[in-house]
């Protein structure tokens, strides 16, 4: 039984050193080469600092070098914290001020940006200038226990300062062992990574590679802007496994490139991070009738995912795709406004308990205490749960179904409205490729920003919605865009749309 996530990689690299491990735009490394490169990082980090369980920031593009930096950091018994190299400098500075990393791993070129933020040069380590390690570095990682932190992922914070979510080794091990068993992943898998390293969805791709000996392709980011070229990449590299955000899959389905493109080898298609519209999911299922499809759900604070739904039945285009059932060793609670357990079918907040929970927010005890609270159903001993802020209910099959965010719930004309329910109805209208519904507090109006080939008449939209929504839920402001903006993780950028249309 693993205690440290690095054990996955150590066992795999010993068992199959010549097997292809990671592929990026610049080339390929096998597991043996990746191990040597990670040892180069570990040796220099160990020379620079004796710290343990301390954050080491990674200011690197998604690349083979970044994967080596992750493994090298873990080898020293420390905690890796990926940063967004495209983020505004003030955001990067705010994260670093809170994180206080013992070192920042970067490249010579990117180091200029860090030094411009008054980061001490002694804290900056350029991985593209590392000497080859003369010997294997000390295996400090063997001193870790499974509740020690492994990584820190930063999410947006309500105060304007990003929150650093601290995930421990035990949470990753539970998650990867479950995923490997549940989805039958082995060394034959060829994974096409979409998620940036700053997004927790990348955890599944990385650690399935480390644990199973699967080959990981770091797909060039620009390809996700060009569906035809992206599908060609999947075909040329015989990709078998996807774990992508739905927005990418929706775009591909809308462009109808699956049926027109080359033959693909996909047999496992997973998605998470947003609501997946059934209409576009069904387009994928028709194209790959024998593939396994799974909808995964979970916030960053519970080690990537806590529920899953293997799509094993017909789902109508107008049905919500369930988020399903609890992952192994994840405890799911659905609580009502009185902090009691919801009855079957009753809408409530999804909360999570178990070893998947984050250790908290780095250097932020106030927000940690607000989000990780005592289980109100347990008065007998201390037991923390994480309140996700997501509203769900169970359907007639006992499957958990996502309704929307508590903070996307608005009071309009005296009615409590879920903006996600309106989005779901809008996506049933033929010709709509994607949609985002916002609420303009000042004008007290529901705003629809939609993606389509051409603008729709507002009256025609309302007529289409009349069969599914009461009049008080109809949007009154409509904005057509050729393509909805996305944030770095590939999700619809609601904040950008709020700034432009909803505030």
N, C-alpha and C positions, 0 to 999 in steps of 0.2 A: 504494500500500500504506500502510495507516494505521500511524502511530507512536504517536499519542495517541488515546485513546477519544473525546475531545471532537471529533475530526474527523468522526465519524459525525453528530453533532448539527449541527455547523456546515454541513456539506454539505446535510443534509436541510432545515434551517431556511431556507437560501438557495433551495432548489429548490421548496419548497412552504410558504411562510410562513402561508398561510391555512388549511392543513389542520389538522383537529382533532388535537391532540397528547395532552393529558391531561385526563381527566374525573375529578372527585371529587364527593363529596356536595354540595359548595357551588357547583359550576359547572364551566366548560370553558375551557381555554386552547388556542389554536392554536399552531403552532410559532413564529410570529413573536412572540406575546405571551410565550411561555415563554422565548424568547431574551432579550427585554427584561427580564423579571423576573430571570433569571439574571445579567444584566449589572448590575442593581441590587445584587445580592449581591456580585458580584465587585468592583465599584467600592468598596464600603464595606470589604470584607475587605482590598483593596489599600491603602486609606487607613489601616487599623488596623495592618497588619503587612506587612513585606517578605519574610516567610518563603517558602521554596519547599520542596517535598517534605516538608512538615511536616503533622501531623495537625490537622484541623479537625473537631471533634465536632458532630454534628447531633442536638440534643435536641428533636425535632420529631415531631408525629403524621404518619402517612402521609398525604400531601396534595400538591396542586400546589406549594405553597410548599416542601415538602421536596425535590421534584424540582428546583425552581429552585435550591435551596441546594446540591444535589449538583453541578449544572452550573456554578454560580457558583464553588464551591470548585475544581473542575477547571480553570476558566478562569484561576485565580490560580497554577496549577502546584502546588497542594497536594493533600492526601490526605483524602478524606472518611471519617468513622467514625460510622456511625449508632448511636445509643443507644436503648435501650428506655425510653420515658417511663413505662411501668408497672412497671418493675423496682424492687425495694426500694432505698431510698436508700443502704444500705451497699454494695450491689453496684455501683450507679452510681458511688459514691465510689471504690471499688476500681479500677474501669475507668479513671476519670479520673486517679487517682494514677499508674497505670501508663502511660497514654497521654500525659499531659502535653501536651494540645492547646494550640496557640497561640491558638485562639479556640473558643468554643462558640456555635453558631447555634441560637436557640430563639425562643420567643414571649414577650411581656411576661408573660402569665399563668404559663407554665412556668418563667420565670426565677426566680420566687420559690423554687422547689424547689432550684435550683442555688445560689442565694445562701445558702440554709439549710445547704448543705454546705460553707460557707466558701470557695466559689469566688470569686475576686476579680471585682468588677463590671466591671473593665476587660477581662476575658476573655469577657464575655457580650455577644453581639450579637443583638438582637431583630429578626428578619426581618420581622415585621409592622409595624415602625416605620421601615422604610428609605425614604429619599427616592429619587425617580426619578433614575437616573444621568443627568447632564448630557451625557455623551459616552460612547462605547464605552470600557470600561476597557482598560488595556494587555493585549495578548495574551501574557501571560507563559507560558501553556501551550505555546506553540510552542518553548520552550526545553527541554521535557521530551524524554526518549528512552524507548523502549518498555520498558526494564527499570526505570524509575522506578515507585514505588508509586502506585496509583490509589485503592484503598479498603482499609479495615481492618474486618473483621467479627469480632466477639467470640464465642467459643464457650466452653463450660464447661471449667474446668481441674481436673485431679485434685488440685491443691493447694488448691482453693477459690477461687483468683483466676482470673477469666476470661482466656483467652488471646486476644490480638489477632492474627488471621491477616492477613498483609499480602499483597495481590494486586497484581501489576503490570499495566501497560497491555497488554503483549504477551499475557499470559494471557487477558485479556478479549477482545482482538481475535481471537486464535486461536479461542476458543470461539464468539463471535458470528458470525464469518465461516463457520465450519463449520455452525452451527445454521441460519443463513439459507439456505445452500445445501442442506443435508440435508432440511430441512422445507419448502423452497420458500415462505419467508415474504416478503411484499412489503407495499406500502402499503395494500392492501385488508384486511389483517388487523385485527381488532378484538379486543384482548387483555383478558381479565378477570384482573386481578392479585389473587392470594390471599396470596402470601408477604409478610410484613412486610419493611420495608427492612433490618431487623437480621438477616434470614435471607438467605443467599446465593442462594437460588432466585430472588429478586427481580431478580438481575442479568440473567437472560434476558429477562424482561418489559421492563425499563427499556431495555436496549440494542437490543432488536429495534425498540422504538419509535424510538429515536434513529437507528438505522442504516437502517431500512426505511421510516420514515414511517408506521408502524402507529399506530393509535389505542390508547392505554392507559387502561383504566378501573381506577381504584383503588377496588375494590369495598368498600363500608363493612364493617368487621370484624364488626359485629353480625349481618349477613345470613348469615354462615357458621354461625350457631346455629339458623337457621330454613331448612331445605332448600326448602320450598315458595316462600318469598319469594326465596331465592337463584336458583332456577330461573326465576322470574318476571323477575328482574333480567336474567338472561342473554338471555331472549327479548325483553324490552322494548328492550334496547340492541344487539340483533343481534350478540351476541358470537360470534366464529368460532374463537377460540384460547384454550385453557386450558393452564396449567402449574401444577398443584396437587399438594399432598401427598396420598397415597392415603387418609388418614383421612377427608378431606372427601368424596372420591368414594365411599368405602365407605358413609358415612352416607347419602348421597343414594340410592345403590343400595338400601340396606336399607329406606329409607322408601318406595321405589317411587314416587317423585315424577316420574321421567323419563317414564314412560308416561302418567301422568295429567295432566301439566302442559301448557303451551302449546308450540307448535312452536318449535324452536330452530335456529339457523344454524351450529352447531358443525361444523367440518370438520378441526380439528387438536386432539387431546386428549393432552397430555403429562403425565407424573407422575414424581415423584422424592422422595426423602427417607426413604421407608420401603418395606417390602415391600408390594406390591400383591397382594391375594388374587385368584386367577384367577376365582373365582365371581362376585365383584362386578365385575371387569373385563369378564367376559362379559355381564353385564347391561347395561353401557354399550355394548358392541359390538353387542348386538342392537338397541339403541335407535338407534345411529348406524352402520349397516353400511358406509357409504361414507366414514366419517371415518378419518383417519390417527391411530393410537394408537401411542404410544412410551413405553417405560419407560427413564428416564434414571437414572444412578447416579454418585455421586461425593461425597467429603467436601469441606468448605469449603476445605481446604488445596490442592486442585488446580483452583481456579477453577470451581466449581460441579459440573461433570460430566466424567467421563473415559470412560464407556461408555454405550452406548445400544442399545435393541432396538426396532425397528419391528415391531409385532405383525402379522405377515403370514401366520399360519397358525392353525388351530384349536388352542386350548389347553384341555385338560380342566379342570374345576373343581378337580380334586385335584392338578394340576400346578403347580410353581413357575413364575412368569413370569420368563424369563431377563433378565439385565441386558445380555446381548448381546455387543457387540463394541466395540473401542476407537474413541473419537472420533478424527477426523483430527488427526494430530500429537500424539496422546497414546500413550505407550508403556506397555503393560500387562505386568507380570511377575506370575506366580503362584509363590510361593516356599514350599518345604517347611520343616520345622523345622531342617534342616541348611543353610538358605540356598541350596539348590539349586533349579533349575527343576523344577516339578512336571510329571509326565507327563500326557497327556490323561486326564481323569477323576479325577486325584488331587487331593485337597483341600489347599489351601494358602492363604497370606495374599496378598491382592491388593496389589500395590505399583505405583507409578506413576512414570514418568520423563518428562521433557520440559519445554517452556516453559510448560506450564500450572501447574507447581508454584508454590506460594506462595514469597515471598521468605523466609518464616520467621514467627516470632511476635514481635510488637513488644516491644522491651525485655525479651526472654526468651531469651538465648542457650542456656541449659541445656536447656530443653524443645525449642528449635529443633534442637539437635544430636542429641537423642534421637529425634526424629521424621523428620528429613531426613538420611539417611545415604548413605554410598557404596554404589553398586550392587554387590552381592557377585558378580554375574556378569561384572563388568568390572574387570579388574586393570590396565588399560593407561593410563587417564587419569581425572581426577576427574569423576565423574558422580553427582549426587545423585538419590535416589529418595525417595518418601514412602511410609512404611509405614502403610497404612490401618487395620490391626487387624481387617479384615473377611476372613472365610473364604469362599472360592469354589471352584468346580471347573468344568471344561468338560463339557458333555453330549455325547451322541453326534453332535450336529449341529455341534459346535465352538463352541456358544454358552456364554458365561460365565454361571454360575448362582450366585446369592448363597446362602450357607448360613447365616451368622450372624456375630455379633461374637466375636472371640477372648475378649473380656471377658464375653460371655454364655455362654461355654462353661464348664460346671461339672463337677466330679467328684462323682458320686453313686453310692453303693453299689459303688464300684470302677470304675464306667463313666464314660467321658467323654461328656457329653451336650450337644447344642446346643439351647438353649431355643427358638430359632427353629424348629427342626424340630417341636417339640411344638405351637407356635402354629399352624404350617401344618396339622397334623393336626386340631387343635381346630376350625379354621375350615371343615373339611369337614362338621362336624356340622350338620344342618338346624336352623335357629332361632338359631344363634349369629351375632350381628351383628359382633362384634369381640372380640379376646382379647389378653391380655398374660400371658406366663408369667414368673414370677420364681423365685428360689431363696432360701429362708430358711436362711442359713448356721448359725444357732444351733440350729434344730430339724432341720436336714438334710432339708428337705422341698421338693418342687416345688409351687409355688403358682400356681393359675390364677385370674386375675381376668378375668371375662368380661362382655360386654354382650349382653343379650337382653331380650326383652319380659317374661319371667318367669323365676324361678330353675329350674334343672334339678336333678334328683336326681343326687347324686354317682355312684351306681352306674350310672345310665343313661349318664353321660358316659364312665365307664371302659369300659362295654360297647361304646360307639361307637368308642373309641380302640383297642380290642383288635385290630382288623383292620389297623391301620397302625403301631402302636407296641408295642415289648416292654414287659412289665409294669414294669420298673425305670424307664421313662420316663413312667409315668402320674402325673399330679398327685395329691397326697394332701390338699391344702387347696384349697377352692373358695370364691370370693367373687363374688357376682352384683352388678353395678352397673347402674343404668339407662343410664348413659353413661360411657365411659372419659374421664378428664380429659385435656386437651390442653395442651401448652405454647404459648408465643406463636407458634411457627411453624406450629401446626396439627397437629403430630405427637402421638402418645400420650405423655403425660408419665410416663415410666418412673420418674423420680426420686420423684415424688409417690406413685406406687403402691408403690415400694420402702419409702418411709417409713411408709406406712400398713399394708402387708401383708407386706413381705419382710425386715424388719430386726428 
